[in-house]
Amino acid sequence: MYICPTNCLLTYMKHSILSLILFAWGVQAYPQAGGDVQSQATFTPPFDFPIVFSGNFGEIRANHFHGGLDFKTGGTIGKPVRALADGYISRIRVTHGSGYVLDVAYNNGYKTINRHLSAFVGDIARRVEDLQYEKETWEVEIIPEPGEYIVKAGQVIALSGNTGYSFGPHLHLDVFEADTDDYVDPLPFFKKKVKDNTAPRAEGIMLFPQPGKGMVDGTQKRQAFPLSPKQPITAWGLIGAGIRAYDYMDGVHNRYGVHTVILEVDSVEVFRSVVDRFSENENRMINSWTYGQYMKSFIEPGNTLRMLHASNDNRGLIDINEERPYRFVYTLKDALGNTSKVRFTVHGKRAEIAPVEHREKYIFRWDKVNYLQEPGLSLVIPRGMLYDDAYLNYVVRADSGDVAFTYQLNDTRIPLHGRCELSIGLRRRPLEDRSKYYVAGVNSRGGKYSIGGKYEDGFMKTTIRELGTYTVAIDTVPPEITPLNPQQWGRTGRITFKAKDKETGISSYRGTIDGKYALFGKPNSISGNLVYEIDPKRVERGKHVVEITVTDGCGNRATEQFTFVW
């Protein structure tokens, strides 16, 4: 059992007493959204060289916000990563998604996650490797006791890298507020070290007429416009606006997310977004706030993302109800205060707005539990999974060779806030081995990708996170294994394989040398290569047999053997 030393108890007691006093005075011990975190706590930079970013907090990513800062490391790996303050190592992981990962809990009320590292240092490195061999797996996790690995500000805790789902050498740093577990923008901690006088720039605008309630240029379809439209924009009824914009920094070509977006119409603010914090539960709400790379300046009714603020009583939507010019002004700010503005005009033009005509069965309401029961299909959407009402373009397609119908729930994907249960019945079952069936998503070009699922009573059951197109497919083809430069293995001390699977993807892999487990891993998930760095403590010089086994998502397995001399 870990016993907190005296100084730790004193620190905790002081903090607790201070928090109670502040609470009694109505003062927060830690900053809330929009507060200046640097006035509450200080961090030293993770590197001892000038700070340059390849990505910033809150950038628009597929289905999630970018949760931290990406620090450039000069295109190389192995840079010493330093502790930001006094604290302790709270979690140690090796994963395919984030590579080598180190979590640190600091004494100032914040936590960090350091991702894409190339290596751990000291006892942690040895402990991780021992566990990998003990469990015979690349992916491992260790939760140390709070007093086990104490760190001091500026202490080297790891080496930067390019592991996991990483497109180049960098350090990804997430910062969390310990009391709330919110992701918070790390940039204010380091702004005195950052030189930037470049303001955000817009690239386009989009208008969103609301179904059955608004029109733009004579149609109820959303429309994109250049910043300086050649023809006047006309609208009538209820519309929302959006903008595509990016931030930039001095001396680099990267583009970043915009910290603050303010929309005014006729000199009155109607909407403001401030990308300063979000919770894990809010992460997928980016799908509601954005359309592609456009940031909406209105809030869909099921979206509770705290960084969005509507200043009118209509969720930021604008009612174009007079035949006159409506002056739109966007103000864009970065986290350092650099500011730019975008101006455009929408002309009110009276028009007849047709109501939405749609079968009620195929309208999913955002504030209700929704069910879809069709021959061969069952779908349940619990309340809270939709951000707005969904008008499904439902179609069923059949092919005589398919094991199930193809169900188009909607022709364009509608993101869901969480996983929802989907069941698809089999029309026929050509294989008795039920493990070879899987639910497949179907993209706009007809290509299939695995969703997984399990067979039960004539149905394949799975969970989905978007309303798209789905069917059932069969995978009986084992993965392909290709040795990469085997003639160089002995000289480089590095054994590398390329493993591919066309349908359900690689589920697991295992390698041995002369029959003993060898620590193959997937250091970089972009390349997907399986790599073993020959360990002289475990492999003697001479001729050896390496065997690699790869299994896909339906249990199909491939095994290959090769000889090499080291």
Steps between C-alpha positions, in 0.01 A plus 500: 500500500629846411522747792513868411806666655460791744568772244239348266238505780586860589468604136165325473373659824611847391329459165180367658483786755571755225229350281245523783592863569477589130169318470363695797607824331341392171837461327593193293822322593553414134402690186174445322438517126660807352712570810872573490648166606849642511404737782405197708791263433831503314673247281851483358512402130547130414809582290806718543486630142266762343132401491337443162168323452379268224150487652303697758223436748152437363587456134221335300573128463284208385244439777704680768683814599877500504545477874836668551805666349733334248856618561737478206829323568705607199401198294690263730418260781674454833472854636493505883147568625492681834256510789300824500487534880540294817279191512505128430457250216141374520468269198730325252376349174602359166215511248453476125306828500730731698823299510705540815287705742585655835244662733617743768300639794634835618472660840351821354160349418567384144576173324668434166527223245815482286431301182700360205822462702787292364610360835463512874805556719658330799309247707175567313655382171623177661169440675298543182718260301485238776120524501480473121696175510304372800164566328641422152339811354618837367211693654529528879391731781646575844334706774775588750438603859492883537834508683675249280638727227531855635605765245634852532448791262746473212586135563534281189213250510502353145628545144289650221406284206271407214316199639135405475271683262752769416591656166839635608727559799332715767376506858127507559426655840154485657431708811208422731355685793521246782177604675281468188699274267436760227746533214631858521700704252869468597608805298441762775759319713764560233388822327802698626719253309301526177552767235192557287357812339301328226121520519255227391379511140164397357463302177126475450154530649198269501132566563267235643128558431302308762279221360152631429585837660755677279637547148830624354515606134168328436583159649484327835840336446809626684731699276864605511612843384836669443592787732416746222198356313460618141120501533296631794399233752126489562316324781168478678396342826715325754864442403828417668845617398836326503857587413808312386806661654844408631761654722864541400822574685815694414769320304322167434261371235271302730138601543318472831154514652349840587467570871211751495231562239244779551207564267315831502198584286414867467754581773338261752685188612304181432761229555842439649723190515800488733713189459657488844377178661281194449426172674539151359121475478492816287766381257268353236285814510747640248284312246210728591698824510679447170406413145818382333746778582227759554430612857130562553398821672186348647430218742298193408241420771668179621849650513610597853860589415599764757737687270202616290301805612188634327433864584147511367202290608507287185817288539690746279266459203409819314144583396507676162149649507544841338587594144819686580876438525621305804861581585704201622836553669726219619781571747773235516754489783785269592607413855759778496251772405579543128174600331344523155150575368281375216202697370222397263137591434188284471206666327154420629280390210147379572434141392251220555660234723362152441453285812702180530305201371638174634361171624482523878639146528829623356531816709719451805436760768803631690318511835336154489587131493486389136434151364521368146351155442517375143505147352850377583604813690468636852647829623466674836612863547475600869415854598808723496666334201381752239589869490205600280203340330611258228298454180613158378538424132429132564558250216539120492704339226520130414749297303442131437855419608494689830449329835291795620319802362688827486327757719551868425388678814602828342685595183740726691634404841329642807731478802367363828624608840558142615470142388155369408382142451451373144389151393497374142342168405669249269312411182712189459790339680748340260752436780433313821791674672322800651828674588557581131204736476530870580293815472643723230461871448463602135656823377375726221705307242363162608812398690455301821674539836461292813275605789538161670210338678386159624256244362191429709180320397526576130612861548834677506498742792734794546508865607534799267598864552347648186193459285638382168479186285553149637487135396651164598810355332723193533875492556679167445824638358802502734729803523803540275848509658794649310858519632661841440870497401574163664855505364567799727363352823829363623691819424246744645377286788145591400243248372202653320182358348214662314167341596186581302137390514251620244177453693487489880850629575781370720370396841814352659854385424770294669861431409760253620870442440608138527168427669535764773279809517647805327372849577356602164311826507334757279711807583325718242138425412510708182749260339350204687830310486566231760851552633736314732824658615735206562593490869852358557398406853241261357634399157849357446709558190447244224227358278141526620141428399244776541132412490220755481126432539237760412125469566222713351168614648319180396766266639671421170865431571820509297838368615834542324854386585828652386864440583759770563857524622591752766 
